[in-house]
Amino acid sequence: MTAPLDARLETVLSLIRAGAHADIGSDHAALPLALVRRGHIGRGVIVELNPGPLENARQAVACAGLGDRLEVRQGDGLDPLAPDEVPSVSLTGMGALTMRGILERGAARQVRPDALVVQPNDNAAPLREWALGAGYHLRAERLASGYWTYPVLRFERAEGPDPAYDGLPGDAARRYGPLLLREGSALLRQQVWADVTRLTPLAAPGRPAALELATAHAALAWLEGRTPPDPATRG
C-alpha cells in the first residue's frame, strides 16, 4: 500500500480527469497510482529521467499490481511521449522555469496535450506567461498548504485571448493568478501581505524589488477593492 497523498498532491489529483494521462517526474508514482485507483484516469504513463526515481516508480507500480494500466518510461520531460498520445499531462514538484522549458521543448516536437496540470515549487508567473502565448487558457487555480504555499494550475488548449485575465491588473494577475485574485482566499491574502512586508524595505527606486512591490500592491488593491498606489510617488 502506498502512503496517502499530501495536501499538495491531493490538490493536483483533484484537477485531473482523463482517459489517458502522463505524469512527468513521478518518483515513487504516488500520484499516478492514486489517479488510477480512484478512477480519475483509465491508464497512465510515468516518465522519469534518472535511474533512482525510475526504479522507484517501477517497483511501486509492480507492487501495486497495476503494470497493465501504468507504463513507466525513461526520458527527459515530454520526450518519451508521441504527439497526441495522451490528452493530459501533469508536472509537479519542480521550478516553474524548469517546467516551462519542458513544455517548450515538447511543443517543438508537437507534443501539446489538451490539458496540463502543473504544480511549481515557486512563483507560477513563468507558466502563466507561457500559456498566454502558447494557446492555453487557465481553467482552474488552487493554493495548497505544505512546507510553503503551492500553486496548482490547470491549463486547457483554446483559441484566442484567455478571458481569465479580463479586467485584472496584468502583472498582478500573472504573478498571483487571475482566478485566485477573483476568489480572494485568506491564503492568497496572506501570501500577498507577506510579499508586501518582505519587499517594502528592499524597494528603493529603480531596483527590481520596487517593481515586485508595485505588483504586490496592485494585487492587494484588487483584493481590497481600491486603487493601487502609484509606485512613482513612493520614495
Secondary structure, 3 states (H helix, E strand, C coil): CCCCCCHHHHHHHHCCCEEEEEEECCCCCHHHHHHHHCCCEEEEEEEECCHHHHHHHHHHHHHHCCCCCEEEEECCCCCCCCCCCCCEEEEEEECHHHHHHHHHHHHHCCCCCCEEEEEECCCCHHHHHHHHHHCEEEEEEEEECCCCCEEEEEEEECCCCCHHHCCCCHHHHHHHCHHHHHHCCHHHHHHHHHHHHHHHHHCCCCCHHHHHHHHHHHHHHHHHCCCCCCHHHCC
